[in-house]
Amino acid sequence: DVKDEYTCEISGHLPSSAHVASPVYTGESTTVGDFLARGENVTLDAVETDPSVGISWYNNHHITGSYYLGSERTIVVSEAGRFSAYKKRCDNHPSVRNTWNIAKQTGTGPSEDKTCSVFGDPHFKTFDGQFYSFQGECTYVLAMDCNTYSWYVYGKFEGCGDQGATCLSSVTVIKYDTLDGVRQLTAMYEIKRGFAINMNGNMVGVPEGTSADIQGTTVSFDGILMRADLGGAVVEWDGLGFARIKVSVGAR
C-alpha cells in the first residue's frame, strides 16, 4: 500500500514509467543556536547519512535574501547569520529544514556597553561574560534596572523541537518614569516573532529602515534587528529567537 507515499520523478521517461515509489522522508525540522567569539568558526552538520537525501545549504538573510552555500554534509561558518540545511529526497518532497542561528561577538576593542544575550535552545551569555543553558518553559526576567527599577526586560520561552528544548519566542519591555514626583508605568509592550509589536492586543510594526516612538521609547528596525531604546538599556531582537540587551558600563 503506497497511499500518501511520495514519488520521485525520473526525467526523460514516459509518464507510464516516470515515477517510482520512494519512502517518505520524515526527518524532524529543528532550530538551534551558537555563539562565536571573535576569530572563531563552527562546523554545522546536517546529520544525514542517507545518500538518497539531497542537502542544500543557505544563509537566510533579512536584507539580501537567501544565498546558496553548497550541498556538502557539513559546512564551516565564521560569520553571524541564520544558516539552514534543506534536506529532501527529490524535488516533489517537502523539505526538512535544520536551522542554526549564529550570533557573533563583534568589535576589536573594549566596549562602552555591557551586553547579555539569549540564543539557540536556549543559551545565555551574562553581563559578566559567563555562558550557561537553561530549559525552562515560562516567562523570566532577562535583565532589569537594579538601581532605580526604571526598566525590565522579560523573555517568554516555549517548547521547540521534540527533545524537550525551549526557545525564546518573544521579549517584553517595561519602563517606569517619575512624573510629578510619582513613579508611573509609561511603557509595556511585547516584541514577537516576525517583529510584530503587541501593545495590549493592538499589533503594530516598524517599517524597515525607520524608527518609531512606541509609548515613549524609540523602536527602530534595520531589516535584521529590531531595537528598543529604553533610555537605560537597549534591547535587540532578531525576530526569531536571539535577543541582546545592552547597558552602560557601571549600570546595575
Protein Blocks (a to p, Z undefined) as FASTA:
>chain_A
ZZhiacdddehiafklmpccddddfbdcddddddddehiacdddehiabfkbccdddddd
fklopadebjcfbdcdfbdcdddddddfbfkbccddddddddddedjbdcfbdcdddehj
addddfkopacddfbdcdddfbdcfklopaccddddddedjeopacdfbdcddddddeeh
iacdfbdcdddehhiaceehiacdddehiacdeehiacddehlaccddehjaccddehlm
pccddddehiZZ
